[in-house]
Amino acid sequence: MTLVAYFSPSGTTKRIAEILAKEADASLYEIVPETPYTTEDLDWNNDYARSTVEMKDLDFRPAMADTAAPVDTHDTILVGFPIWWYREPSIIDSFLDAYDFTGKTVIPFCTSGGSSARDATERMRGLLGEGVNVLDGAHFPASVDEDTIENWCEKMGLDD
Ligand SMILES: Cc1cc2nc3c(=O)[nH]c(=O)nc-3n(C[C@H](O)[C@H](O)[C@H](O)COP(=O)(O)O)c2cc1C
């Protein structure tokens, strides 16, 4: 059983998460912050914007609206997010902290303005520890089409 869990404050990753869930016949769960990010919060050109301040602190864990993701009942968890400051947003770290992923396979996927999934994948491996199989993360362009996502699911063995 596959779960697609995603965070997507401006909708780009959400579109891909929805297609992935359809192609992989997976459950879909949105990681929602307790306090949603406003447009001002997401202004990476502003040193004092919420996201800038939060992302400078590697230990910061923003509160989530709930901890009801059905992680327990799924073996493979796709975790989707936009790249923020070359890595996963802090709320993804909140998500990883909140559940027990021991024995499960985690597959990161991301969208970005160009940065790859590499640094996020490495950090997520470190946070989850050795008992979790974190596969190399996938990066999808914002304009990726359904066929490409379908082919990726097939390649990853997620199409059944
Ligand atoms: C606070 C913030 C930081 C970002 N940092 C990066 C970055 O380091 N590298 C990059 O390529 N894109 C960066 N981006 C662009 C986003 O990754 C990109 O727009 C993403 O597709 C947005 O996904 P969403 O619509 O699901 O939120 C950043 C965006 C925001 C809001």
The ligand as an SDF file (V2000), in Angstrom:
LIG
                    3D

 31 33  0  0  0  0  0  0  0  0999 V2000
   10.7990   30.1820    0.5000 C   0  0  0  0  0  0  0  0  0  0  0  0
   11.1280   29.5730   -0.8380 C   0  0  0  0  0  0  0  0  0  0  0  0
   12.4250   29.1240   -1.0960 C   0  0  0  0  0  0  0  0  0  0  0  0
   12.7360   28.5400   -2.3270 C   0  0  0  0  0  0  0  0  0  0  0  0
   14.0040   28.0560   -2.5330 N   0  0  0  0  0  0  0  0  0  0  0  0
   14.3100   27.4630   -3.7210 C   0  0  0  0  0  0  0  0  0  0  0  0
   15.6150   26.8990   -3.9420 C   0  0  0  0  0  0  0  0  0  0  0  0
   16.4960   26.9220   -3.0740 O   0  0  0  0  0  0  0  0  0  0  0  0
   15.8690   26.3490   -5.1570 N   0  0  0  0  0  0  0  0  0  0  0  0
   14.9380   26.2970   -6.1570 C   0  0  0  0  0  0  0  0  0  0  0  0
   15.2240   25.7910   -7.2240 O   0  0  0  0  0  0  0  0  0  0  0  0
   13.6710   26.7890   -5.9580 N   0  0  0  0  0  0  0  0  0  0  0  0
   13.3440   27.3640   -4.7630 C   0  0  0  0  0  0  0  0  0  0  0  0
   12.0660   27.8560   -4.5620 N   0  0  0  0  0  0  0  0  0  0  0  0
   11.0430   27.6980   -5.6310 C   0  0  0  0  0  0  0  0  0  0  0  0
   10.0790   26.5460   -5.3300 C   0  0  0  0  0  0  0  0  0  0  0  0
   10.7800   25.3360   -5.0170 O   0  0  0  0  0  0  0  0  0  0  0  0
    9.1530   26.2610   -6.5250 C   0  0  0  0  0  0  0  0  0  0  0  0
    8.5020   27.4230   -6.9130 O   0  0  0  0  0  0  0  0  0  0  0  0
    8.1610   25.1300   -6.2250 C   0  0  0  0  0  0  0  0  0  0  0  0
    7.7710   24.5060   -7.4280 O   0  0  0  0  0  0  0  0  0  0  0  0
    6.9100   25.6130   -5.4850 C   0  0  0  0  0  0  0  0  0  0  0  0
    6.1000   24.4830   -5.2030 O   0  0  0  0  0  0  0  0  0  0  0  0
    4.6130   24.5980   -4.6000 P   0  0  0  0  0  0  0  0  0  0  0  0
    3.7930   25.3690   -5.6380 O   0  0  0  0  0  0  0  0  0  0  0  0
    4.1710   23.1910   -4.4660 O   0  0  0  0  0  0  0  0  0  0  0  0
    4.6990   25.3500   -3.3120 O   0  0  0  0  0  0  0  0  0  0  0  0
   11.7410   28.4390   -3.3370 C   0  0  0  0  0  0  0  0  0  0  0  0
   10.4300   28.9170   -3.0740 C   0  0  0  0  0  0  0  0  0  0  0  0
   10.1300   29.4700   -1.8380 C   0  0  0  0  0  0  0  0  0  0  0  0
    8.7270   29.9430   -1.5780 C   0  0  0  0  0  0  0  0  0  0  0  0
  1  2  1  0
  2  3  1  0
  2 30  2  0
  3  4  2  0
  4  5  1  0
  4 28  1  0
  5  6  2  0
  6  7  1  0
  6 13  1  0
  7  8  2  0
  7  9  1  0
  9 10  1  0
 10 11  2  0
 10 12  1  0
 12 13  2  0
 13 14  1  0
 14 15  1  0
 14 28  1  0
 15 16  1  0
 16 17  1  0
 16 18  1  0
 18 19  1  0
 18 20  1  0
 20 21  1  0
 20 22  1  0
 22 23  1  0
 23 24  1  0
 24 25  2  0
 24 26  1  0
 24 27  1  0
 28 29  2  0
 29 30  1  0
 30 31  1  0
M  END
$$$$
